[in-house]
Amino acid sequence: MTSDTMGVQRRHEFVLYFDVINGNPNGDPDAGNLPRLDPETNQGLVSDVALKRKIRNYVALARADAPGHEIYMRDGATLNVEHKRAWAAVMPEVTKADDLKKAPKDADKGRALTRWMCANFWDIRTFGAVMTTGVNAGQVRGPVQIAFARSVEPVLPLEISITRLAATTEADAESKGGRTMGRKHIVPYGLYRAHGFVSAPLASHPVKGTGFSDADLDLLFEALSAMFEHDRSAARGEMATRKLVIFRHASALGNAHAHALFDRVKTWRAHQGERREIGAQEIDNWPVARSISDYAITIDREGLPEGVEIIER
């Protein structure tokens, strides 16, 4: 592999802050599309799947015609069709449907199938994939993992009644005069924090590595910074990445524990030049947070472990 395509050689972690204004950052289909909540704390949640979807969508836009940047998990995709492409490229002599369902007896051929998928699909070499759905292209564990995002303070979702002037059917037009009532759910304001991890061994291992490269890593950070700019909708009109803090290690296995690095990034309530810990009694009489200016984000750089670099975006 060239220096442009070899897997990343150093471990990374990152802290992502994003916010929402009068929107639904991640509706829960099991709760009538209400914003996801932790029922014990009323903190808002955004699933890792929702964040990965936005990352994939950004990459599809930013690298639409770039070789090696196809998106495997995309709208309208048929996964087994993509698996067949790998078989056609690696073992064109195999055409029977029953044979395509089995892993190749030759382990090198099986690895070649997986490598072909990793080389062509950016999200596979980033997040991994289980590609055994009828046509067997193997499975691979991705070097990038993202945890659920959680709001830094409790949020209070609102249910908003709306009306529509256009009727759905002729019967509705006659009986209701064309007006239809509806509901939408919003979070007036919420600042969310998510943690992410990049494993160098899972990217660069000569057998199990996906080939996730430094260029892919740069694209990931670009997507995290800009993914909401191309995700506007009536439910998510105002969402934005507010801060991205990256911890870059000097080695593949890392130079410090991830949780200890995450603890260095703190979120505070801010008001009229003052700063207090979230949940402190002193802020009980402060206005409810309604913008990023109501918070302060700090990074403790004192005594940073040797071999760890902090990058802010």
N, C-alpha and C positions, 0 to 999 in steps of 0.2 A: 504494500500500500504506500501511496505517496504521503507527504506531509499534510496534504489537503484532505485526505480521506481516512487516515489512520484514526483510531478511536482516541478520545480525549485521555490524557495521561494523568490528570489531577482531579481529585475529588472536589465537588462544590456543594454548597447548600445555599438556599436563598430564602429571604422573607419578602413576601409580596403584600403591599397594602393597596386596596382599591375601595372606592366608595360608590354609593348609589344615592340619587336624589329623586324622590317621588317615583320610584320604580320597583319592580319585582326582580331581584337579582337571580333568583332560582326558585321557580314555582314547584310545589310538591304535588304530583298528580294524585297521590293518595289522600290529599286534604283539599280538594277542590282548587288546586293551583295556588293555594296560599303560599307566601314566602316561607321557605324552610326555617324551622325554629328548633332550638333545644328546649323542650318543654319544662325542664327544671330551672333553667336560667333565663329563658326568653332571649338568649343571644341568637342572632340570625346565623344561618348556615348556608354555604354554597358548596355543592359537591365537587369532588375532584373531576368527575365526568363532565360537569358543566364547564369547568375551567379548561379542560383538555379540548373540548369542542371548540371553544373560542380560539385556542391556540392553533388547532388544525385549520379552522376557517381562515385565520390570518395567513398562515403559510400557503394555503391554496391560492390566496389572492396575490401574495408577495412574490411567489415563485411559481406562477402558473405554468410557465413553459420551460422551467429549468429541469434538466435531466436529474433523476434521483430524488425528486421532490413531489412525487405523486402522494395522494392521501388515500390510505386504505379504508379507514372508517369515515366515509363521506356519504352525503345524501344521495340516495338512489343507487349506491354501489351493490353489486352482487358478489359476495366474497369468494364463492367457489369459482367464479369466472376469473378472478385475479389469481387464484391458486393454479388454475389450469395454464395460465400464462407462464408461470414458473416451471411447470412440468414441460411445457412446450419448448422452453428455452434450455432447460437442463437435460431432459430425457425425452426428446421428441418421438422416440420409438415407442413409448408407452402411451397407448390410446384407449385401452379398455377401462370402462368406468369402475369396475371392481378393483383393478390394479391401482387406480388413482386414489382409492380410499385408504390404501395401506401405506405405511411408511416404507420407503425403499429398503431392501435387504442390505444394500451397500450403504454403510453409515456415511461414507464420504458424499455419496449422492444425496442423502437426506440433508446433510449439512449444506450442500450446494443449493438445494431448494430454498432453505431458510436464508442463506446469504443472498440469493437473488431477490427475495422479497425485501430483505433489509436494504439492499442497494437501491432498489427502485422506489420504496415507500418511506418517506421521511418519518411518518408517525410510527411505523413499525420499529425502525432502528432507534427511535426516541423512547416510546412508551412500551414497546414489546407487543406481542399478539399471540393468541392461540389460533392457529391456522389448521385445525383438524376437522372442519365442519363439512364433512362429506367428501371433499377432495383434500387430501392430506399434504400440507406444505410445512408441517412441523409446528413448533412453538418456540418462542424466544422471550426471555425476560428483558424488559427494557431498562436502560440505565437511569431514566428520569422518572421520578415518582413525585406526585403532588398530593398533599393531604387536604382534607376538607378545610375550607375557609370558615372563619368564625368572626362575628362582629365583636369589636372590642368592648362594646357595652350592649345591654339589652335593647332590642328594638320593639316597636309597637306597630305591627301591620294594621293598615286601615282598609276597610272594605268600602269602595266607592260605587255608588249607583250611577249608571249611565243610561242614556236613552238613544235609540236609533230611529231616525225618521223613515227610513226605507223598510218596507215590509218584506218578509221572507216569501210568503205565499199570497195568492189572491184572497184566500180565506182570512188571513191575518189583516190584509188591507181593509177588508169589509168589517171585520169584528173589532179591530183595535185601532182603526183609523191610520194604520201604517206605523204606529209607534210601537217599539219593542224595548222592554227594560232589560238591563244587563248589570253585571257586576265586574269590577276589576279590583285587584288587591295591590297595594303599594306599601313600601317602607318609606316614610317621609325623609329619613336620612339614616344611613348606616355606613360606618367605616369598618371594613373587613380585613382580616389578616390571614394569610396562608403561608405554609412552609413547604419548601420543595427540596429535592435531593437529586444529586447527579453522581452516580457511581462510575468511577473510572474503570474498574475491572470489568463491569458488565458492558462497557463500551469497547474496550480494547483487548479483551481476552482473545488469544489466537483461535480458540475453538468456539466458545460461547459468546464472544463479544458481538455486538450488532454493527460495529463500525461507526457509531455515533461520534462525529468528528468535532474539532474545535469550531469549524464553520457552522455545523449544526447547532452547537452550543450558542454561538453568537446569534443565530437565527431564533433560537428559543428565547433568549433574553430580549431580542427585538420584539418578538410576538407578545411576551408578557407586558412590555411597555406600551404597545400600541393596539392590542387585540380588541379593546372596547371601542376604538375609533371606527370600526367597521362592523359593529354588532348592534347598531341602533335599531330600536323597535318601539312601538307604543308602550311596551312594558318596561323597556330598558333604555329610555331616551337619554338619561344622564348617568352614565357609569364611566369611571376613569381610573386608570392606574395612578396612584399618588406617590408611591415610592417602591423601589426595588433595591434591596440590600443583598449583595452577593458575598459569600465567604468562599474564597479560593484557597485551597490547600496546596502545599508544595509537593505533596506525594499522592500516589494513587489511593492508598489506604487512609489518608487523612492525618492531620496533625493535632486534632482536638475533637472532642465529642460534639455532635451536632446540637444537642440540647443546651450545652453550655454556651455555644455561640449564639443560639437563638435568644438565650436569656440576656444577652448584651443589647438586644434591640427592645426598647421599651416605649409604650404608648402612654401619654399623659393627657389629662384634660387641661385646657388652657382657657384663660379668660382675663382680659384686660391686663395682659402682661404677667399674670400669675400662672403657675403650673402646679398641679396637684396630681397625686396618684388617682387612677380611676377607682371609684368606690369609696374614696376618702370622705369622711363626714363633712369636711370643709366645703365640698362642692355641692352639697345638698341644695343650696339656694342659688346656685349658678343656673343660667338658662340651659334648656335642653340643647344638646348638640344638633346643629343643623347644617354644618359645613366643615370642611377640612380645617379651617382656621380655628375651630373649637378644640383641636388636638395639637399636641406636639409629639414628634417622634425623635427619640434620641438613640445614639449608638455609643456604647462604652468601649473606647479604644484602649483604655489603660490596661497594661499587663496582658496584651493580646498574645496568645500562644505563638511561639516561634514557628514560622512556616505557614501562617494563616494571614491572608491579605483580605481587606475589606474593600469592596467596590460598590459605590452608590450610583443609582440611575434614577 
